[in-house]
Amino acid sequence: MFFDQKDRHQQMANAYDPRDTNRDGVVSPQEAAAYIQDYMKNATPEERNQILRDYIGGMSADQRREMGDAIVKSPANPVQNVRYDDDNDLVDAYTRTAQAPTQQGGPSPLEQTFNSGALSNPLVKAGLVGLAAAIGSRMLRR
């Protein structure tokens, strides 16, 4: 079960994941997206909302805009627009993207969202990996 994977949470909190295919010790955006999706599937709605609200609340306006733009630009998710200046709307958009069904054998909609060219933006890339680290840290304090 996701919550019992203390080693995985520790590695993610330290920005390292065993799924790091090139073993460079860095969590890739794809690895972070997979971890975030696992968390979103297993956490309670209250836990999900709280960690996203805490994380998004600490982002700059530019980071929020870039994250919202990345979500909206991806055809892989159900979100068509996002008000990045509204915490509730951005949390909802991120949650719906992370929980959208995965195409058989393909990457998750969250991975597709952040692989659709948006990862060339360092703010978006850092935000995705940063959220995975925040989740890992929170899981270790559970």
C-alpha positions as CSV (number, residue, x, y, z in Angstrom):
1,M,0.0,0.0,0.0
2,F,1.2,3.5,-0.8
3,F,1.2,4.8,2.8
4,D,3.4,1.9,4.0
5,Q,6.2,2.6,1.5
6,K,8.5,4.5,3.9
7,D,11.6,4.0,1.8
8,R,9.9,5.4,-1.2
9,H,8.6,8.4,0.7
10,Q,12.1,9.0,2.1
11,Q,13.7,8.7,-1.3
12,M,11.2,11.1,-2.8
13,A,11.6,13.6,0.1
14,N,15.4,13.4,-0.7
15,A,14.6,14.0,-4.4
16,Y,15.7,10.5,-5.3
17,D,13.5,7.6,-6.4
18,P,14.4,4.0,-7.1
19,R,12.6,4.3,-10.4
20,D,15.3,6.7,-11.5
21,T,16.2,4.8,-14.7
22,N,19.6,6.4,-15.2
23,R,20.4,6.3,-11.5
24,D,21.5,9.9,-11.5
25,G,20.1,10.5,-8.0
26,V,17.6,13.0,-9.3
27,V,13.8,12.6,-9.5
28,S,12.7,13.2,-13.0
29,P,9.5,15.0,-13.7
30,Q,8.1,11.7,-15.0
31,E,9.0,9.9,-11.7
32,A,7.6,12.8,-9.7
33,A,4.3,12.6,-11.7
34,A,4.0,8.9,-11.1
35,Y,4.6,9.4,-7.4
36,I,2.1,12.2,-7.2
37,Q,-0.5,10.1,-9.0
38,D,0.0,7.2,-6.6
39,Y,-0.5,9.7,-3.7
40,M,-3.6,11.2,-5.2
41,K,-5.2,7.7,-5.7
42,N,-4.5,6.7,-2.1
43,A,-4.8,9.8,0.1
44,T,-8.1,10.9,1.5
45,P,-9.7,14.0,-0.1
46,E,-8.8,16.0,2.9
47,E,-5.2,15.0,2.8
48,R,-4.9,15.7,-0.9
49,N,-6.6,19.1,-0.6
50,Q,-4.4,20.1,2.4
51,I,-1.0,19.2,0.8
52,L,-2.0,20.8,-2.5
53,R,-3.3,23.9,-0.8
54,D,-0.1,24.2,1.3
55,Y,2.1,23.7,-1.7
56,I,0.2,25.9,-4.2
57,G,-0.1,28.6,-1.5
58,G,3.7,28.9,-1.4
59,M,4.1,29.3,-5.1
60,S,4.7,32.6,-6.9
61,A,2.2,34.0,-9.3
62,D,4.5,33.0,-12.2
63,Q,4.7,29.4,-10.9
64,R,1.0,29.2,-10.5
65,R,0.3,30.6,-14.0
66,E,2.8,28.2,-15.6
67,M,1.3,25.2,-13.7
68,G,-2.2,26.2,-14.8
69,D,-1.1,26.7,-18.4
70,A,0.6,23.3,-18.5
71,I,-2.6,21.7,-17.2
72,V,-4.9,23.5,-19.7
73,K,-2.6,22.9,-22.7
74,S,-2.6,19.1,-22.3
75,P,-5.2,17.3,-24.3
76,A,-4.7,14.3,-21.9
77,N,-6.8,15.6,-19.1
78,P,-10.3,16.7,-18.4
79,V,-9.4,20.3,-17.4
80,Q,-10.2,22.9,-20.0
81,N,-9.5,26.1,-18.1
82,V,-8.0,27.1,-14.8
83,R,-7.9,30.3,-12.8
84,Y,-4.4,30.2,-11.5
85,D,-5.0,33.1,-9.1
86,D,-7.7,31.0,-7.3
87,D,-6.3,28.4,-4.9
88,N,-9.4,26.3,-5.0
89,D,-9.6,26.2,-8.8
90,L,-5.9,25.3,-9.1
91,V,-6.1,22.6,-6.5
92,D,-9.2,21.2,-8.2
93,A,-7.5,21.3,-11.7
94,Y,-4.4,19.6,-10.4
95,T,-6.5,16.9,-8.5
96,R,-8.7,16.2,-11.5
97,T,-5.6,15.9,-13.8
98,A,-3.8,13.6,-11.3
99,Q,-6.9,11.4,-10.9
100,A,-7.9,11.1,-14.6
101,P,-7.8,7.6,-15.9
102,T,-4.6,6.3,-17.6
103,Q,-4.8,5.1,-21.1
104,Q,-4.0,1.4,-21.3
105,G,-0.3,1.0,-21.2
106,G,0.4,4.7,-21.5
107,P,1.6,7.4,-19.2
108,S,-0.8,9.0,-16.8
109,P,-2.6,12.2,-17.7
110,L,-0.4,14.0,-15.2
111,E,2.7,12.7,-16.8
112,Q,1.3,13.6,-20.3
113,T,0.4,17.1,-19.0
114,F,3.9,17.8,-17.9
115,N,5.5,16.1,-20.9
116,S,3.7,18.1,-23.5
117,G,6.4,20.7,-23.9
118,A,5.6,22.4,-20.5
119,L,8.7,20.8,-19.0
120,S,10.9,23.0,-20.9
121,N,9.8,25.6,-18.4
122,P,12.0,25.3,-15.3
123,L,9.2,26.7,-13.1
124,V,6.9,23.9,-14.1
125,K,9.5,21.2,-13.8
126,A,10.6,22.4,-10.4
127,G,7.0,22.6,-9.2
128,L,6.3,19.0,-10.1
129,V,9.4,17.6,-8.5
130,G,8.9,20.0,-5.5
131,L,5.4,18.7,-4.9
132,A,6.6,15.1,-5.0
133,A,9.3,16.1,-2.4
134,A,6.6,17.8,-0.2
135,I,4.4,14.7,-0.4
136,G,7.3,12.5,0.5
137,S,8.2,14.6,3.5
138,R,4.6,14.7,4.7
139,M,4.3,10.9,4.4
140,L,7.4,10.5,6.6
141,R,5.8,12.6,9.3
142,R,2.6,10.6,9.3
